[in-house]
Amino acid sequence: MREDIEAIGLVELNSIASGIMTCDEMVKVAPVVLIAAMTICPGKYISLVGGEVSAVESSVKRGREVGAEFMVDSLFIPGVHPQVFPAIMGTAKIEEIRALGVIETFSAASCIIAADGAAKAAEIQLTDLRLAQGLAGKSFVMLSGDVSDVNAAMAAGLELIENTGMVVKSVVIPRPHMDLKGRLG
């Protein structure tokens, strides 16, 4: 993760046009780094920003105001865990998959919140974090570690989003089959 990024924020809208306008307002209102601005399935738009805590907070607040009519979800995470970015970017190094946990959500924001909480709660490795591309608007995070750590991480991540209505399904696979492990890396 970039060392100058203390916090991240994301606004997820169900309008592409409104998403582009909202993104523009988010980067104009505060000195943030635009990490991602893109369409996601099914016709949604996300704006992911990073930077100093107060700047990101202001940016997300403005994004929520501008995009309110089309808001699907949003997040603001000060002190984001350093494993989150590599998992989103698909650059996480997978050392070994002992137990595998998967959290599937209806929004990109809720998935990132769960992933960050899971990584902060136990000694696990975020192996992948997919944000709605080709997933009909859903997102998922996969994590690996010892069974007890995966269970603890999953519980912590799910606790953060359990009352949002965004959880689709979560599973823990204690010993994934070798063929499955080969498809995850």
N, C-alpha and C positions, 0 to 999 in steps of 0.2 A: 504494500500500500504506500502511496505517496505520503511522506512525512508531514507535509503541510496540510493534509486533510484531517481535521479533528472530528468532523461530523459529516454525515451524509443525509440527504433529504430526497424524497421522490414524490412526485405527483402523478397519478395514473387516471387518465380520463377516457371516456368512451366516445370522444369526438376527436378526430385527427386535426381538423381545422382549429378547434378550440385548444387542442394540445399544443400546437405550434405557437399560437398566440400566447398561451400561458407560459410556455417555456421562455419565450422572448421576455416577458414581464419578470420571470423569476431571475434571469441573469442580469436584467437591468436594475433591479431593486437593491442588489447587494453584490459585493465582490466575491462571487463563488466561481468554482471551476465546473464547467458543464461536462460531466462524465459521460452521459448518454442522453440522447434525444432521438427517439425512434418510434416507429409504429410497431405494435405488437398485435397478435391475434386476439380477438376477431375485430379488427378495426379500432383498436385502442391506441393510445399514445402515452408514452412515459417520458418524463424529464427527471433525470437523476443528477443531482448536484452535490458538490463537496466543498469543504473549506473550513474556515473558523466557525465555531459553534454559533455565535450570534448572527453571522452572515447567512449561514445555512438556515437557521431558524426563521429569519426574515424572508428569505427566498421562498421557503415552503409556505409560510403564512400568505405571502402574495399569490403564490400558485393556487392555494386553496380558495382564495377570494376570487381570482379571475376565472378559474375553472369550475367554480362551485356547481353550476348547473349540470355539468357533465362528470362530476367527481365519481370515481369508482373506489379509490383508496389512496392513501398517502402515508408517508412515514417521515420521521425525523429521529435520527439516532446519533447522539453525541457519543464519542468514544467508540466508534464502530470497530468490531473485532478485525484484526488484520487478515484473517482467512476469507472474509466476505468478498473482497475484490477479485482475488484469484479464482474463487469458485464461480463468480459471475462471468468472468472473462474466459473461463475454460482453461486456465493455466495452472490449476492446482495440481501439485505433484502427489500422486497416489502411491504411498509407500506400501501399504498392505491393507487388504480388506478382510477384517476378522468378522465383525458383525456389521451389518448394513442397516441404516435407518433411512426412511424416506418420508418426507412430509410433503403432501400435495395440497395446493391452495387454489382458490379462485382468483387471486390477484398477485401481481408481482410484489407489491409493497408488503403484503402479509407474509409472503415467503421469505423476503429479506429479513423482516423482523424476527421470524422464527429461527432463521439460520444464525443471525447474530446472537440471539439468546441462547441457542444451543451451543455455539462455539464458546461462549463466555461461561457456561455452566459446568462443562466437563472436558476431560482430555480426549477430544475427538478430532477428526480431520474432516473439514468440509470438502467433499470430493467434486461436487457439481451443484450449480445453482442455475436452473433454467428459467428464464423469464418470458413465458407465454409465446415464444416464437414457435409456430407450428403446433401449438398445444391447445388450440381453441380458447385461448385466454387464460388457461390455467398455468401455474408455475409449480416447480418442485425443487426441493433440495435433497441431496443425498449426503450422508455422513457416515464415517467409519470409525471404529475403535473397538475396545473391549465391550462385551455385551453390557456390563453394568454402566460403563460410561455412555454408551449409545442410549441406553434407557433413560439415564439421568438427563442427558442433553435433549433428547426428544421431549421429555416431560417439561423441561424448562422452556423450550422453544414453543411448544404447543400451548403452554399456559399463557404466553403473551398474546396469543391470537384466538384463544378458544371462544371468547364471547363476541367475536366479530362476524361470525357467520361465513368466514372465508375458508375454513378447513374442509377439504374434500375427504382426505383419508390419510392415515399415517400407519406405517408398518415398521417392525424391527425384524430382520432376518438374522438369527444368531450365527449361522454358518452358511453363507451363500455358496451354492454349487460352483465348482471351478469354471464351468462353461459360462455362467452368469458373470462371474468376476472378470473374465476375459472380455466381456462386452461393455463393461463399465469404465474401462480406462482409456 
